[in-house]
């Protein structure tokens, strides 16, 4: 099973060193959406403003960025995790 890494770029950049084994890239995209939605909700619930340029970048086990999700995409989306 391939491994995907979820790097967070917000007020503090966090590079994922461990990764998560997932069946495929669509599963990694869905996980990025779920994580970003939780981070955005936590940020808004604590009274902080959303920076739409904050993002999660998903890398594959070869180090290639396979997906980038900006937090602003959550607000402007039609709801699909594609």
mmCIF file of the N, C-alpha and C atoms, coordinates in Angstrom:
data_MODEL
# 
_entry.id   MODEL 
# 
loop_
_atom_site.group_PDB 
_atom_site.id 
_atom_site.type_symbol 
_atom_site.label_atom_id 
_atom_site.label_alt_id 
_atom_site.label_comp_id 
_atom_site.label_asym_id 
_atom_site.label_entity_id 
_atom_site.label_seq_id 
_atom_site.pdbx_PDB_ins_code 
_atom_site.Cartn_x 
_atom_site.Cartn_y 
_atom_site.Cartn_z 
_atom_site.occupancy 
_atom_site.B_iso_or_equiv 
_atom_site.pdbx_formal_charge 
_atom_site.auth_seq_id 
_atom_site.auth_comp_id 
_atom_site.auth_asym_id 
_atom_site.auth_atom_id 
_atom_site.pdbx_PDB_model_num 
ATOM 1   N N  . UNK A 1 1  ? 0.860   -1.171 0.000  1.00 0.00 ? 1  UNK A N  1 
ATOM 2   C CA . UNK A 1 1  ? 0.000   0.000  0.000  1.00 0.00 ? 1  UNK A CA 1 
ATOM 3   C C  . UNK A 1 1  ? 0.908   1.235  0.000  1.00 0.00 ? 1  UNK A C  1 
ATOM 4   N N  . UNK A 1 2  ? 0.596   2.220  -0.846 1.00 0.00 ? 2  UNK A N  1 
ATOM 5   C CA . UNK A 1 2  ? 1.438   3.426  -0.910 1.00 0.00 ? 2  UNK A CA 1 
ATOM 6   C C  . UNK A 1 2  ? 1.309   4.285  0.345  1.00 0.00 ? 2  UNK A C  1 
ATOM 7   N N  . UNK A 1 3  ? 2.335   5.067  0.578  1.00 0.00 ? 3  UNK A N  1 
ATOM 8   C CA . UNK A 1 3  ? 2.362   5.974  1.724  1.00 0.00 ? 3  UNK A CA 1 
ATOM 9   C C  . UNK A 1 3  ? 2.265   7.408  1.210  1.00 0.00 ? 3  UNK A C  1 
ATOM 10  N N  . UNK A 1 4  ? 1.484   8.224  1.913  1.00 0.00 ? 4  UNK A N  1 
ATOM 11  C CA . UNK A 1 4  ? 1.306   9.628  1.570  1.00 0.00 ? 4  UNK A CA 1 
ATOM 12  C C  . UNK A 1 4  ? 1.680   10.479 2.786  1.00 0.00 ? 4  UNK A C  1 
ATOM 13  N N  . UNK A 1 5  ? 2.236   11.646 2.496  1.00 0.00 ? 5  UNK A N  1 
ATOM 14  C CA . UNK A 1 5  ? 2.700   12.577 3.523  1.00 0.00 ? 5  UNK A CA 1 
ATOM 15  C C  . UNK A 1 5  ? 1.901   13.868 3.394  1.00 0.00 ? 5  UNK A C  1 
ATOM 16  N N  . UNK A 1 6  ? 1.491   14.413 4.538  1.00 0.00 ? 6  UNK A N  1 
ATOM 17  C CA . UNK A 1 6  ? 0.620   15.578 4.576  1.00 0.00 ? 6  UNK A CA 1 
ATOM 18  C C  . UNK A 1 6  ? 1.369   16.724 5.255  1.00 0.00 ? 6  UNK A C  1 
ATOM 19  N N  . UNK A 1 7  ? 1.917   17.622 4.440  1.00 0.00 ? 7  UNK A N  1 
ATOM 20  C CA . UNK A 1 7  ? 2.662   18.762 4.952  1.00 0.00 ? 7  UNK A CA 1 
ATOM 21  C C  . UNK A 1 7  ? 1.710   19.936 5.144  1.00 0.00 ? 7  UNK A C  1 
ATOM 22  N N  . UNK A 1 8  ? 1.780   20.561 6.305  1.00 0.00 ? 8  UNK A N  1 
ATOM 23  C CA . UNK A 1 8  ? 0.901   21.673 6.651  1.00 0.00 ? 8  UNK A CA 1 
ATOM 24  C C  . UNK A 1 8  ? 1.679   22.977 6.571  1.00 0.00 ? 8  UNK A C  1 
ATOM 25  N N  . UNK A 1 9  ? 1.148   23.903 5.808  1.00 0.00 ? 9  UNK A N  1 
ATOM 26  C CA . UNK A 1 9  ? 1.741   25.233 5.667  1.00 0.00 ? 9  UNK A CA 1 
ATOM 27  C C  . UNK A 1 9  ? 0.716   26.254 6.147  1.00 0.00 ? 9  UNK A C  1 
ATOM 28  N N  . UNK A 1 10 ? 0.867   26.661 7.403  1.00 0.00 ? 10 UNK A N  1 
ATOM 29  C CA . UNK A 1 10 ? 0.015   27.713 7.953  1.00 0.00 ? 10 UNK A CA 1 
ATOM 30  C C  . UNK A 1 10 ? 0.922   28.658 8.725  1.00 0.00 ? 10 UNK A C  1 
ATOM 31  N N  . UNK A 1 11 ? 0.554   29.083 9.903  1.00 0.00 ? 11 UNK A N  1 
ATOM 32  C CA . UNK A 1 11 ? 1.402   30.011 10.649 1.00 0.00 ? 11 UNK A CA 1 
ATOM 33  C C  . UNK A 1 11 ? 2.752   29.386 10.990 1.00 0.00 ? 11 UNK A C  1 
ATOM 34  N N  . UNK A 1 12 ? 2.762   28.075 11.147 1.00 0.00 ? 12 UNK A N  1 
ATOM 35  C CA . UNK A 1 12 ? 3.988   27.316 11.383 1.00 0.00 ? 12 UNK A CA 1 
ATOM 36  C C  . UNK A 1 12 ? 3.988   26.159 10.386 1.00 0.00 ? 12 UNK A C  1 
ATOM 37  N N  . UNK A 1 13 ? 5.043   26.033 9.591  1.00 0.00 ? 13 UNK A N  1 
ATOM 38  C CA . UNK A 1 13 ? 5.110   24.964 8.607  1.00 0.00 ? 13 UNK A CA 1 
ATOM 39  C C  . UNK A 1 13 ? 5.492   23.654 9.296  1.00 0.00 ? 13 UNK A C  1 
ATOM 40  N N  . UNK A 1 14 ? 4.750   22.593 8.976  1.00 0.00 ? 14 UNK A N  1 
ATOM 41  C CA . UNK A 1 14 ? 4.992   21.288 9.564  1.00 0.00 ? 14 UNK A CA 1 
ATOM 42  C C  . UNK A 1 14 ? 5.130   20.262 8.452  1.00 0.00 ? 14 UNK A C  1 
ATOM 43  N N  . UNK A 1 15 ? 6.318   19.672 8.340  1.00 0.00 ? 15 UNK A N  1 
ATOM 44  C CA . UNK A 1 15 ? 6.569   18.656 7.324  1.00 0.00 ? 15 UNK A CA 1 
ATOM 45  C C  . UNK A 1 15 ? 6.332   17.283 7.950  1.00 0.00 ? 15 UNK A C  1 
ATOM 46  N N  . UNK A 1 16 ? 5.470   16.515 7.309  1.00 0.00 ? 16 UNK A N  1 
ATOM 47  C CA . UNK A 1 16 ? 5.119   15.182 7.780  1.00 0.00 ? 16 UNK A CA 1 
ATOM 48  C C  . UNK A 1 16 ? 6.283   14.226 7.513  1.00 0.00 ? 16 UNK A C  1 
ATOM 49  N N  . UNK A 1 17 ? 6.852   13.681 8.568  1.00 0.00 ? 17 UNK A N  1 
ATOM 50  C CA . UNK A 1 17 ? 7.972   12.741 8.443  1.00 0.00 ? 17 UNK A CA 1 
ATOM 51  C C  . UNK A 1 17 ? 7.520   11.283 8.477  1.00 0.00 ? 17 UNK A C  1 
ATOM 52  N N  . UNK A 1 18 ? 6.301   11.038 8.962  1.00 0.00 ? 18 UNK A N  1 
ATOM 53  C CA . UNK A 1 18 ? 5.833   9.662  9.154  1.00 0.00 ? 18 UNK A CA 1 
ATOM 54  C C  . UNK A 1 18 ? 4.986   9.147  8.006  1.00 0.00 ? 18 UNK A C  1 
ATOM 55  N N  . UNK A 1 19 ? 4.069   9.955  7.523  1.00 0.00 ? 19 UNK A N  1 
ATOM 56  C CA . UNK A 1 19 ? 3.183   9.525  6.453  1.00 0.00 ? 19 UNK A CA 1 
ATOM 57  C C  . UNK A 1 19 ? 2.107   8.569  6.916  1.00 0.00 ? 19 UNK A C  1 
ATOM 58  N N  . UNK A 1 20 ? 1.194   8.273  5.994  1.00 0.00 ? 20 UNK A N  1 
ATOM 59  C CA . UNK A 1 20 ? 0.064   7.390  6.262  1.00 0.00 ? 20 UNK A CA 1 
ATOM 60  C C  . UNK A 1 20 ? -0.087  6.466  5.057  1.00 0.00 ? 20 UNK A C  1 
ATOM 61  N N  . UNK A 1 21 ? -0.259  5.186  5.315  1.00 0.00 ? 21 UNK A N  1 
ATOM 62  C CA . UNK A 1 21 ? -0.526  4.254  4.229  1.00 0.00 ? 21 UNK A CA 1 
ATOM 63  C C  . UNK A 1 21 ? -1.995  4.344  3.854  1.00 0.00 ? 21 UNK A C  1 
ATOM 64  N N  . UNK A 1 22 ? -2.233  4.577  2.575  1.00 0.00 ? 22 UNK A N  1 
ATOM 65  C CA . UNK A 1 22 ? -3.594  4.682  2.050  1.00 0.00 ? 22 UNK A CA 1 
ATOM 66  C C  . UNK A 1 22 ? -3.657  3.928  0.728  1.00 0.00 ? 22 UNK A C  1 
ATOM 67  N N  . UNK A 1 23 ? -4.847  3.480  0.336  1.00 0.00 ? 23 UNK A N  1 
ATOM 68  C CA . UNK A 1 23 ? -4.948  2.662  -0.875 1.00 0.00 ? 23 UNK A CA 1 
ATOM 69  C C  . UNK A 1 23 ? -4.590  3.388  -2.175 1.00 0.00 ? 23 UNK A C  1 
ATOM 70  N N  . UNK A 1 24 ? -4.890  4.709  -2.218 1.00 0.00 ? 24 UNK A N  1 
ATOM 71  C CA . UNK A 1 24 ? -4.675  5.408  -3.484 1.00 0.00 ? 24 UNK A CA 1 
ATOM 72  C C  . UNK A 1 24 ? -4.714  6.918  -3.282 1.00 0.00 ? 24 UNK A C  1 
ATOM 73  N N  . UNK A 1 25 ? -4.452  7.631  -4.375 1.00 0.00 ? 25 UNK A N  1 
ATOM 74  C CA . UNK A 1 25 ? -4.424  9.098  -4.319 1.00 0.00 ? 25 UNK A CA 1 
ATOM 75  C C  . UNK A 1 25 ? -5.778  9.711  -3.967 1.00 0.00 ? 25 UNK A C  1 
ATOM 76  N N  . UNK A 1 26 ? -6.900  9.215  -4.495 1.00 0.00 ? 26 UNK A N  1 
ATOM 77  C CA . UNK A 1 26 ? -8.186  9.784  -4.069 1.00 0.00 ? 26 UNK A CA 1 
ATOM 78  C C  . UNK A 1 26 ? -8.410  9.679  -2.555 1.00 0.00 ? 26 UNK A C  1 
ATOM 79  N N  . UNK A 1 27 ? -7.949  8.604  -1.955 1.00 0.00 ? 27 UNK A N  1 
ATOM 80  C CA . UNK A 1 27 ? -8.068  8.469  -0.494 1.00 0.00 ? 27 UNK A CA 1 
ATOM 81  C C  . UNK A 1 27 ? -7.219  9.517  0.217  1.00 0.00 ? 27 UNK A C  1 
ATOM 82  N N  . UNK A 1 28 ? -6.052  9.815  -0.338 1.00 0.00 ? 28 UNK A N  1 
ATOM 83  C CA . UNK A 1 28 ? -5.184  10.846 0.234  1.00 0.00 ? 28 UNK A CA 1 
ATOM 84  C C  . UNK A 1 28 ? -5.835  12.221 0.108  1.00 0.00 ? 28 UNK A C  1 
ATOM 85  N N  . UNK A 1 29 ? -6.469  12.493 -1.024 1.00 0.00 ? 29 UNK A N  1 
ATOM 86  C CA . UNK A 1 29 ? -7.169  13.769 -1.199 1.00 0.00 ? 29 UNK A CA 1 
ATOM 87  C C  . UNK A 1 29 ? -8.286  13.914 -0.166 1.00 0.00 ? 29 UNK A C  1 
ATOM 88  N N  . UNK A 1 30 ? -9.039  12.838 0.031  1.00 0.00 ? 30 UNK A N  1 
ATOM 89  C CA . UNK A 1 30 ? -10.137 12.886 1.003  1.00 0.00 ? 30 UNK A CA 1 
ATOM 90  C C  . UNK A 1 30 ? -9.600  13.142 2.410  1.00 0.00 ? 30 UNK A C  1 
ATOM 91  N N  . UNK A 1 31 ? -8.482  12.504 2.749  1.00 0.00 ? 31 UNK A N  1 
ATOM 92  C CA . UNK A 1 31 ? -7.897  12.717 4.062  1.00 0.00 ? 31 UNK A CA 1 
ATOM 93  C C  . UNK A 1 31 ? -7.425  14.161 4.220  1.00 0.00 ? 31 UNK A C  1 
ATOM 94  N N  . UNK A 1 32 ? -6.866  14.746 3.157  1.00 0.00 ? 32 UNK A N  1 
ATOM 95  C CA . UNK A 1 32 ? -6.440  16.148 3.206  1.00 0.00 ? 32 UNK A CA 1 
ATOM 96  C C  . UNK A 1 32 ? -7.642  17.051 3.455  1.00 0.00 ? 32 UNK A C  1 
ATOM 97  N N  . UNK A 1 33 ? -8.754  16.793 2.771  1.00 0.00 ? 33 UNK A N  1 
ATOM 98  C CA . UNK A 1 33 ? -9.970  17.591 2.960  1.00 0.00 ? 33 UNK A CA 1 
ATOM 99  C C  . UNK A 1 33 ? -10.480 17.485 4.392  1.00 0.00 ? 33 UNK A C  1 
ATOM 100 N N  . UNK A 1 34 ? -10.488 16.277 4.925  1.00 0.00 ? 34 UNK A N  1 
ATOM 101 C CA . UNK A 1 34 ? -10.972 16.067 6.291  1.00 0.00 ? 34 UNK A CA 1 
ATOM 102 C C  . UNK A 1 34 ? -10.088 16.806 7.296  1.00 0.00 ? 34 UNK A C  1 
ATOM 103 N N  . UNK A 1 35 ? -8.777  16.689 7.132  1.00 0.00 ? 35 UNK A N  1 
ATOM 104 C CA . UNK A 1 35 ? -7.843  17.362 8.039  1.00 0.00 ? 35 UNK A CA 1 
ATOM 105 C C  . UNK A 1 35 ? -7.969  18.878 7.930  1.00 0.00 ? 35 UNK A C  1 
ATOM 106 N N  . UNK A 1 36 ? -8.057  19.391 6.708  1.00 0.00 ? 36 UNK A N  1 
ATOM 107 C CA . UNK A 1 36 ? -8.172  20.836 6.513  1.00 0.00 ? 36 UNK A CA 1 
ATOM 108 C C  . UNK A 1 36 ? -9.480  21.361 7.097  1.00 0.00 ? 36 UNK A C  1 
ATOM 109 N N  . UNK A 1 37 ? -10.558 20.622 6.908  1.00 0.00 ? 37 UNK A N  1 
ATOM 110 C CA . UNK A 1 37 ? -11.855 21.052 7.444  1.00 0.00 ? 37 UNK A CA 1 
ATOM 111 C C  . UNK A 1 37 ? -11.798 21.149 8.966  1.00 0.00 ? 37 UNK A C  1 
ATOM 112 N N  . UNK A 1 38 ? -11.136 20.190 9.597  1.00 0.00 ? 38 UNK A N  1 
ATOM 113 C CA . UNK A 1 38 ? -11.013 20.220 11.061 1.00 0.00 ? 38 UNK A CA 1 
ATOM 114 C C  . UNK A 1 38 ? -10.154 21.394 11.507 1.00 0.00 ? 38 UNK A C  1 
ATOM 115 N N  . UNK A 1 39 ? -9.052  21.625 10.804 1.00 0.00 ? 39 UNK A N  1 
ATOM 116 C CA . UNK A 1 39 ? -8.181  22.750 11.150 1.00 0.00 ? 39 UNK A CA 1 
ATOM 117 C C  . UNK A 1 39 ? -8.905  24.090 10.981 1.00 0.00 ? 39 UNK A C  1 
ATOM 118 N N  . UNK A 1 40 ? -9.654  24.233 9.905  1.00 0.00 ? 40 UNK A N  1 
ATOM 119 C CA . UNK A 1 40 ? -10.404 25.464 9.662  1.00 0.00 ? 40 UNK A CA 1 
ATOM 120 C C  . UNK A 1 40 ? -11.473 25.649 10.740 1.00 0.00 ? 40 UNK A C  1 
ATOM 121 N N  . UNK A 1 41 ? -12.189 24.587 11.059 1.00 0.00 ? 41 UNK A N  1 
ATOM 122 C CA . UNK A 1 41 ? -13.225 24.673 12.095 1.00 0.00 ? 41 UNK A CA 1 
ATOM 123 C C  . UNK A 1 41 ? -12.616 25.081 13.431 1.00 0.00 ? 41 UNK A C  1 
ATOM 124 N N  . UNK A 1 42 ? -11.500 24.444 13.801 1.00 0.00 ? 42 UNK A N  1 
ATOM 125 C CA . UNK A 1 42 ? -10.832 24.792 15.067 1.00 0.00 ? 42 UNK A CA 1 
ATOM 126 C C  . UNK A 1 42 ? -10.402 26.254 15.075 1.00 0.00 ? 42 UNK A C  1 
ATOM 127 N N  . UNK A 1 43 ? -9.878  26.701 13.938 1.00 0.00 ? 43 UNK A N  1 
ATOM 128 C CA . UNK A 1 43 ? -9.408  28.084 13.826 1.00 0.00 ? 43 UNK A CA 1 
ATOM 129 C C  . UNK A 1 43 ? -10.574 29.057 13.998 1.00 0.00 ? 43 UNK A C  1 
ATOM 130 N N  . UNK A 1 44 ? -11.665 28.804 13.317 1.00 0.00 ? 44 UNK A N  1 
ATOM 131 C CA . UNK A 1 44 ? -12.819 29.703 13.389 1.00 0.00 ? 44 UNK A CA 1 
ATOM 132 C C  . UNK A 1 44 ? -13.487 29.656 14.766 1.00 0.00 ? 44 UNK A C  1 
ATOM 133 N N  . UNK A 1 45 ? -13.562 28.461 15.356 1.00 0.00 ? 45 UNK A N  1 
ATOM 134 C CA . UNK A 1 45 ? -14.186 28.331 16.676 1.00 0.00 ? 45 UNK A CA 1 
ATOM 135 C C  . UNK A 1 45 ? -13.378 29.042 17.758 1.00 0.00 ? 45 UNK A C  1 
ATOM 136 N N  . UNK A 1 46 ? -12.083 29.186 17.547 1.00 0.00 ? 46 UNK A N  1 
ATOM 137 C CA . UNK A 1 46 ? -11.263 29.870 18.537 1.00 0.00 ? 46 UNK A CA 1 
ATOM 138 C C  . UNK A 1 46 ? -11.213 31.377 18.282 1.00 0.00 ? 46 UNK A C  1 
ATOM 139 N N  . UNK A 1 47 ? -11.996 31.834 17.281 1.00 0.00 ? 47 UNK A N  1 
ATOM 140 C CA . UNK A 1 47 ? -12.098 33.266 17.035 1.00 0.00 ? 47 UNK A CA 1 
ATOM 141 C C  . UNK A 1 47 ? -11.030 33.836 16.130 1.00 0.00 ? 47 UNK A C  1 
ATOM 142 N N  . UNK A 1 48 ? -10.210 32.974 15.544 1.00 0.00 ? 48 UNK A N  1 
ATOM 143 C CA . UNK A 1 48 ? -9.171  33.458 14.634 1.00 0.00 ? 48 UNK A CA 1 
ATOM 144 C C  . UNK A 1 48 ? -9.714  33.538 13.217 1.00 0.00 ? 48 UNK A C  1 
ATOM 145 N N  . UNK A 1 49 ? -9.132  34.433 12.459 1.00 0.00 ? 49 UNK A N  1 
ATOM 146 C CA . UNK A 1 49 ? -9.539  34.601 11.058 1.00 0.00 ? 49 UNK A CA 1 
ATOM 147 C C  . UNK A 1 49 ? -8.906  33.515 10.200 1.00 0.00 ? 49 UNK A C  1 
ATOM 148 N N  . UNK A 1 50 ? -9.605  33.153 9.161  1.00 0.00 ? 50 UNK A N  1 
ATOM 149 C CA . UNK A 1 50 ? -9.126  32.150 8.221  1.00 0.00 ? 50 UNK A CA 1 
ATOM 150 C C  . UNK A 1 50 ? -8.192  32.799 7.211  1.00 0.00 ? 50 UNK A C  1 
ATOM 151 N N  . UNK A 1 51 ? -7.032  32.200 7.015  1.00 0.00 ? 51 UNK A N  1 
ATOM 152 C CA . UNK A 1 51 ? -6.133  32.618 5.950  1.00 0.00 ? 51 UNK A CA 1 
ATOM 153 C C  . UNK A 1 51 ? -6.320  31.621 4.808  1.00 0.00 ? 51 UNK A C  1 
ATOM 154 N N  . UNK A 1 52 ? -6.965  32.034 3.716  1.00 0.00 ? 52 UNK A N  1 
ATOM 155 C CA . UNK A 1 52 ? -7.277  31.092 2.636  1.00 0.00 ? 52 UNK A CA 1 
ATOM 156 C C  . UNK A 1 52 ? -6.038  30.566 1.915  1.00 0.00 ? 52 UNK A C  1 
ATOM 157 N N  . UNK A 1 53 ? -4.882  31.189 2.144  1.00 0.00 ? 53 UNK A N  1 
ATOM 158 C CA . UNK A 1 53 ? -3.653  30.715 1.487  1.00 0.00 ? 53 UNK A CA 1 
ATOM 159 C C  . UNK A 1 53 ? -2.965  29.600 2.276  1.00 0.00 ? 53 UNK A C  1 
ATOM 160 N N  . UNK A 1 54 ? -3.357  29.386 3.519  1.00 0.00 ? 54 UNK A N  1 
ATOM 161 C CA . UNK A 1 54 ? -2.805  28.249 4.260  1.00 0.00 ? 54 UNK A CA 1 
ATOM 162 C C  . UNK A 1 54 ? -3.190  26.988 3.495  1.00 0.00 ? 54 UNK A C  1 
ATOM 163 N N  . UNK A 1 55 ? -2.336  25.957 3.596  1.00 0.00 ? 55 UNK A N  1 
ATOM 164 C CA . UNK A 1 55 ? -2.589  24.803 2.740  1.00 0.00 ? 55 UNK A CA 1 
ATOM 165 C C  . UNK A 1 55 ? -2.022  23.516 3.339  1.00 0.00 ? 55 UNK A C  1 
ATOM 166 N N  . UNK A 1 56 ? -2.496  22.414 2.770  1.00 0.00 ? 56 UNK A N  1 
ATOM 167 C CA . UNK A 1 56 ? -1.929  21.098 2.996  1.00 0.00 ? 56 UNK A CA 1 
ATOM 168 C C  . UNK A 1 56 ? -1.419  20.602 1.647  1.00 0.00 ? 56 UNK A C  1 
ATOM 169 N N  . UNK A 1 57 ? -0.168  20.178 1.623  1.00 0.00 ? 57 UNK A N  1 
ATOM 170 C CA . UNK A 1 57 ? 0.392   19.583 0.416  1.00 0.00 ? 57 UNK A CA 1 
ATOM 171 C C  . UNK A 1 57 ? 0.580   18.096 0.677  1.00 0.00 ? 57 UNK A C  1 
ATOM 172 N N  . UNK A 1 58 ? 0.090   17.285 -0.243 1.00 0.00 ? 58 UNK A N  1 
ATOM 173 C CA . UNK A 1 58 ? 0.194   15.837 -0.128 1.00 0.00 ? 58 UNK A CA 1 
ATOM 174 C C  . UNK A 1 58 ? 1.319   15.365 -1.035 1.00 0.00 ? 58 UNK A C  1 
ATOM 175 N N  . UNK A 1 59 ? 2.252   14.618 -0.443 1.00 0.00 ? 59 UNK A N  1 
ATOM 176 C CA . UNK A 1 59 ? 3.363   14.036 -1.200 1.00 0.00 ? 59 UNK A CA 1 
ATOM 177 C C  . UNK A 1 59 ? 3.214   12.526 -1.241 1.00 0.00 ? 59 UNK A C  1 
ATOM 178 N N  . UNK A 1 60 ? 3.685   11.927 -2.338 1.00 0.00 ? 60 UNK A N  1 
ATOM 179 C CA . UNK A 1 60 ? 3.707   10.468 -2.405 1.00 0.00 ? 60 UNK A CA 1 
ATOM 180 C C  . UNK A 1 60 ? 5.012   9.955  -1.821 1.00 0.00 ? 60 UNK A C  1 
ATOM 181 N N  . UNK A 1 61 ? 5.199   8.641  -1.831 1.00 0.00 ? 61 UNK A N  1 
ATOM 182 C CA . UNK A 1 61 ? 6.392   8.086  -1.192 1.00 0.00 ? 61 UNK A CA 1 
ATOM 183 C C  . UNK A 1 61 ? 7.673   8.311  -1.995 1.00 0.00 ? 61 UNK A C  1 
ATOM 184 N N  . UNK A 1 62 ? 7.546   8.938  -3.158 1.00 0.00 ? 62 UNK A N  1 
ATOM 185 C CA . UNK A 1 62 ? 8.728   9.346  -3.920 1.00 0.00 ? 62 UNK A CA 1 
ATOM 186 C C  . UNK A 1 62 ? 9.038   10.835 -3.733 1.00 0.00 ? 62 UNK A C  1 
ATOM 187 N N  . UNK A 1 63 ? 8.248   11.495 -2.886 1.00 0.00 ? 63 UNK A N  1 
ATOM 188 C CA . UNK A 1 63 ? 8.496   12.902 -2.578 1.00 0.00 ? 63 UNK A CA 1 
ATOM 189 C C  . UNK A 1 63 ? 7.835   13.888 -3.518 1.00 0.00 ? 63 UNK A C  1 
ATOM 190 N N  . UNK A 1 64 ? 7.062   13.401 -4.475 1.00 0.00 ? 64 UNK A N  1 
ATOM 191 C CA . UNK A 1 64 ? 6.368   14.294 -5.418 1.00 0.00 ? 64 UNK A CA 1 
ATOM 192 C C  . UNK A 1 64 ? 5.092   14.832 -4.783 1.00 0.00 ? 64 UNK A C  1 
ATOM 193 N N  . UNK A 1 65 ? 4.853   16.128 -4.970 1.00 0.00 ? 65 UNK A N  1 
ATOM 194 C CA . UNK A 1 65 ? 3.587   16.705 -4.516 1.00 0.00 ? 65 UNK A CA 1 
ATOM 195 C C  . UNK A 1 65 ? 2.506   16.261 -5.492 1.00 0.00 ? 65 UNK A C  1 
ATOM 196 N N  . UNK A 1 66 ? 1.515   15.535 -4.968 1.00 0.00 ? 66 UNK A N  1 
ATOM 197 C CA . UNK A 1 66 ? 0.451   15.003 -5.815 1.00 0.00 ? 66 UNK A CA 1 
ATOM 198 C C  . UNK A 1 66 ? -0.850  15.785 -5.661 1.00 0.00 ? 66 UNK A C  1 
ATOM 199 N N  . UNK A 1 67 ? -0.921  16.628 -4.620 1.00 0.00 ? 67 UNK A N  1 
ATOM 200 C CA . UNK A 1 67 ? -2.154  17.396 -4.398 1.00 0.00 ? 67 UNK A CA 1 
ATOM 201 C C  . UNK A 1 67 ? -1.860  18.536 -3.449 1.00 0.00 ? 67 UNK A C  1 
ATOM 202 N N  . UNK A 1 68 ? -2.437  19.690 -3.728 1.00 0.00 ? 68 UNK A N  1 
ATOM 203 C CA . UNK A 1 68 ? -2.361  20.844 -2.843 1.00 0.00 ? 68 UNK A CA 1 
ATOM 204 C C  . UNK A 1 68 ? -3.773  21.332 -2.570 1.00 0.00 ? 68 UNK A C  1 
ATOM 205 N N  . UNK A 1 69 ? -4.096  21.464 -1.295 1.00 0.00 ? 69 UNK A N  1 
ATOM 206 C CA . UNK A 1 69 ? -5.414  21.943 -0.882 1.00 0.00 ? 69 UNK A CA 1 
ATOM 207 C C  . UNK A 1 69 ? -5.236  23.214 -0.068 1.00 0.00 ? 69 UNK A C  1 
ATOM 208 N N  . UNK A 1 70 ? -5.653  24.356 -0.634 1.00 0.00 ? 70 UNK A N  1 
ATOM 209 C CA . UNK A 1 70 ? -5.654  25.617 0.099  1.00 0.00 ? 70 UNK A CA 1 
ATOM 210 C C  . UNK A 1 70 ? -6.912  25.672 0.951  1.00 0.00 ? 70 UNK A C  1 
ATOM 211 N N  . UNK A 1 71 ? -6.778  26.215 2.154  1.00 0.00 ? 71 UNK A N  1 
ATOM 212 C CA . UNK A 1 71 ? -7.926  26.276 3.053  1.00 0.00 ? 71 UNK A CA 1 
ATOM 213 C C  . UNK A 1 71 ? -9.089  27.034 2.418  1.00 0.00 ? 71 UNK A C  1 
ATOM 214 N N  . UNK A 1 72 ? -8.786  28.035 1.608  1.00 0.00 ? 72 UNK A N  1 
ATOM 215 C CA . UNK A 1 72 ? -9.831  28.781 0.917  1.00 0.00 ? 72 UNK A CA 1 
ATOM 216 C C  . UNK A 1 72 ? -10.660 27.911 -0.015 1.00 0.00 ? 72 UNK A C  1 
ATOM 217 N N  . UNK A 1 73 ? -10.081 26.801 -0.488 1.00 0.00 ? 73 UNK A N  1 
ATOM 218 C CA . UNK A 1 73 ? -10.826 25.884 -1.375 1.00 0.00 ? 73 UNK A CA 1 
ATOM 219 C C  . UNK A 1 73 ? -12.009 25.271 -0.652 1.00 0.00 ? 73 UNK A C  1 
ATOM 220 N N  . UNK A 1 74 ? -11.918 25.134 0.662  1.00 0.00 ? 74 UNK A N  1 
ATOM 221 C CA . UNK A 1 74 ? -13.026 24.586 1.426  1.00 0.00 ? 74 UNK A CA 1 
ATOM 222 C C  . UNK A 1 74 ? -14.240 25.497 1.393  1.00 0.00 ? 74 UNK A C  1 
ATOM 223 N N  . UNK A 1 75 ? -13.980 26.784 1.386  1.00 0.00 ? 75 UNK A N  1 
ATOM 224 C CA . UNK A 1 75 ? -15.061 27.771 1.412  1.00 0.00 ? 75 UNK A CA 1 
ATOM 225 C C  . UNK A 1 75 ? -15.679 27.953 0.028  1.00 0.00 ? 75 UNK A C  1 
ATOM 226 N N  . UNK A 1 76 ? -14.855 27.896 -0.990 1.00 0.00 ? 76 UNK A N  1 
ATOM 227 C CA . UNK A 1 76 ? -15.297 28.178 -2.357 1.00 0.00 ? 76 UNK A CA 1 
ATOM 228 C C  . UNK A 1 76 ? -15.713 26.936 -3.108 1.00 0.00 ? 76 UNK A C  1 
ATOM 229 N N  . UNK A 1 77 ? -15.683 25.773 -2.465 1.00 0.00 ? 77 UNK A N  1 
ATOM 230 C CA . UNK A 1 77 ? -15.924 24.502 -3.124 1.00 0.00 ? 77 UNK A CA 1 
ATOM 231 C C  . UNK A 1 77 ? -17.410 24.214 -3.281 1.00 0.00 ? 77 UNK A C  1 
ATOM 232 N N  . UNK A 1 78 ? -17.691 23.274 -4.186 1.00 0.00 ? 78 UNK A N  1 
ATOM 233 C CA . UNK A 1 78 ? -19.048 22.784 -4.339 1.00 0.00 ? 78 UNK A CA 1 
ATOM 234 C C  . UNK A 1 78 ? -19.298 21.601 -3.388 1.00 0.00 ? 78 UNK A C  1 
ATOM 235 N N  . UNK A 1 79 ? -18.267 21.277 -2.584 1.00 0.00 ? 79 UNK A N  1 
ATOM 236 C CA . UNK A 1 79 ? -18.409 20.209 -1.597 1.00 0.00 ? 79 UNK A CA 1 
ATOM 237 C C  . UNK A 1 79 ? -17.768 18.904 -1.988 1.00 0.00 ? 79 UNK A C  1 
ATOM 238 N N  . UNK A 1 80 ? -17.320 18.762 -3.220 1.00 0.00 ? 80 UNK A N  1 
ATOM 239 C CA . UNK A 1 80 ? -16.674 17.510 -3.622 1.00 0.00 ? 80 UNK A CA 1 
ATOM 240 C C  . UNK A 1 80 ? -15.216 17.538 -3.224 1.00 0.00 ? 80 UNK A C  1 
ATOM 241 N N  . UNK A 1 81 ? -14.670 16.397 -2.902 1.00 0.00 ? 81 UNK A N  1 
ATOM 242 C CA . UNK A 1 81 ? -13.289 16.301 -2.469 1.00 0.00 ? 81 UNK A CA 1 
ATOM 243 C C  . UNK A 1 81 ? -12.365 15.929 -3.607 1.00 0.00 ? 81 UNK A C  1 
ATOM 244 N N  . UNK A 1 82 ? -12.700 16.295 -4.799 1.00 0.00 ? 82 UNK A N  1 
ATOM 245 C CA . UNK A 1 82 ? -11.889 15.934 -5.964 1.00 0.00 ? 82 UNK A CA 1 
ATOM 246 C C  . UNK A 1 82 ? -10.865 16.922 -6.192 1.00 0.00 ? 82 UNK A C  1 
# 
